[in-house]
Amino acid sequence: MSRFLIILGIALVVIGLALPWLQKIGLGRLPGDIVIERENFRFYFPVTTSILVSLILSLLFWLFRR
């Protein structure tokens, strides 16, 4: 369990550091992501981005398991 938490923490740090570069290439603003903007309110639900990230992670985990 401790090994999993350490790896998860390292992965979160790496993702946090890579986030500015990922936003520059358009990840997070794909067609299909829902954005509702009102006067004092902004709702963002990245449907397409979530599906894409899920597919990539599933593929990586499948490859590492083999």
N, C-alpha and C positions, 0 to 999 in steps of 0.2 A: 504494500500500500504506500509506503513512504517513497519508493522509487517512482511510482506512478505520479505522486504529487509533485516530486521534484521535476520530472519530465514535463508535466502539465505547466508548472510555473515557468520553466525555461521556454516552452512553446509560446506561452502568453507574452513573455518579454520580447521574443523574436517577432511575433505578430504585431505587437505594439510599435516596435521600431520600424517595421516594414510598412506600416499603415500609410504614411505619407506617399511612398512610392506606389503603393497599390491604388491609391486614389488618383494619382496622376495618370495611370493607364486606364482609368474608367471603372475600376471595380468599386461598386457601391452606387453607381449611377447608370445601371443597365436598364434597357427597356423591360418593363414588367415590374420594376421597383415602384412601390406606391408612396407618393409624397403628397400630403395634404397640408397646405399652408393657409392659415387664416391670419387675422390681424395680430393677435398675441399668442398664436399657437402654431406649432409645426409637428406633424406626425409623419414619421418615416418608417416604412416597413419594407425591407429589402427582400422581396420574394425571390426574384430571379438570382440575385447574388447568393442568397442562402442555398438555393438548389444547386448552383454551380459549385460552391464551396463544399457542399455535402457530397456531390459526385466525385470531386477531386480527392477529398479525404477518404471516401470509400474505396476508390481505386488504389490510393497509396497504402491503406491498411491491408487491402487484398494482396497487393504485391509483396509487402513485407511479411505477410503470413505465410506465403509460399516459400 
